[in-house]
Amino acid sequence: MTRRIGLFLLVAGLGAAIPALAAEVSASDVVCAGEGRGQRCTVSAVQPFPDNRGGLGELSISAVRDAACTSLHIVFDEPIAPARHVTLTVDGAPPQRFYTPRQLSDLADALDADALNADALDKGPQAAPPEFTRFLAQVAAGAIADEEAGTEMLSRFAAIKEPRRIGLTCGPMERLMPLIRSDRRLRLEFQRQANGATEVYHWPRLDRRTVEFRLGGLLEALDRAMPGS
């Protein structure tokens, strides 16, 4: 399997994992499908937050567990700006950044083509973040074996952002799980998409959003539904 195929499956899984009516599901409800190792369970909750404009916004937060891992998926009630930074910080760990499918696709292409240098990455509006360049340099120097590079890429960077949703998959989520299970606070920072392409008096700071929440209750609900996981 090439890195590009692995990335395609990752992005496809992000779309399938988010319930269409996540905002209407109670945090105490766990929805499961399948049996045995094929079982997949989802629990969701709605997190309101002040929108900096005198109103309230909402996040639909879903924790999903199957035989492979627990993942986190968040749906926004209005489009965000994917070109801006999206980060999730858990008390006690460095911020986790999210990446667009285009950025991850470029990284996968660089690995598949053995073009292990910064020139292989896009320099346009969605230019690769510096951590991608450092990763390619590690692979080029042999610090990460070529046969392990695809798996390591997903472990480090499998955190996807799109205009209406973000997803944190197996690798990044596994690193944060001990802190999340201790009911540490999570802080999500993102920027709302501006209403128009040009607004003379637009102040970008007004579109910044910070939402704090905890996931301990959702994980406990999954534990009860899947006691052997």
Helices and strands as residue ranges (DSSP letters): H 3-17, G 22-24, E 30-33, G 36-38, E 40-50, E 56-65, E 70-76, E 87-90, E 96-97, H 101-112, G 118-120, H 130-140, H 146-157, E 159-162, E 165-168, H 170-181, E 186-191, G 204-207, E 208-213, H 216-225
